[in-house]
Amino acid sequence: MYVHRNPAEGKTSIVGLGTFLPDTVVTSEELVRRIAAAGIGVTPGFIERATGIRTRHVARAGENASDLATAAALKALDRAGLQPADVDLLIFAAASHDITEPATAHILQSKLGAHNAIVFDLKNACNSAITALDVADAYVRGKRARVVLIATGEMPSLACDLRFTSREQLTERFAHLTFGDAGGALVLTESARPGSGILAIASIARGEAWKLGTILSYGTMHPGNTYPEGAYFQAESAELERYGRTEV
């Protein structure tokens, strides 16, 4: 495991936070009724009992990952008392993206008007924003950026197939019942108060487990739509949980 402890001075602080949820709400009970209507016998309330999730927000047709990120970023900048033109580094950190090329960060920059920023995407599945926080911290402490904006727009609903036809299929795709869409953003600057800010960062990666959670299509392995099922999220949930709980 990689562990980095920041020096006493020159730490990075989060000075603005923004979130955004799409208007459309889907309840767990709606999904239960949909499953039952497909002829699969399920108990009312089973999704909420298993996951604790009552509702999830879903982006409307035509809404993109960059739109969710833009809405969250504007809130974060406002709370930090800053303008888009103040941003030196803009990181779009998400598993979702608007298009394959260019980086969604460029689209986000255009929508925000953050014309002074250097921009790039950072993709690391569920850890994208956390990894971006590590990168942002390095930029600020290294004096390469005064203001860093991390923004995410996640739309995993597009990778969910809720057309269940059997109990076995329901079990295989159970993760699809848990996903919702959202935007989030953080603004980071050098800490103005001695002793405050990011104290340390620890990281670990287990690449040998990459097959446990995948969206396989639209890369070099499965270009275009050569593998339609690969456009949906597939997971071996029990094994993923085991890896997540393993001590390091």
Salt bridges, closest charged atoms under 4 A:
GLU48 OE2 - ARG54 NE 2.96
GLU63 OE2 - ARG60 NH1 3.18
ASP67 OD1 - LYS111 NZ 2.65
ASP88 OD1 - ARG146 NH2 3.14
ASP137 OD2 - ARG141 NE 3.14
ASP161 OD1 - ARG163 NE 2.79
ASP161 OD2 - ARG173 NH1 3.28
GLU190 OE1 - LYS143 NZ 2.86
GLU229 OE1 - ARG173 NH2 3.93
GLU239 OE1 - ARG242 NH2 3.17
GLU241 OE2 - ARG245 NE 2.89
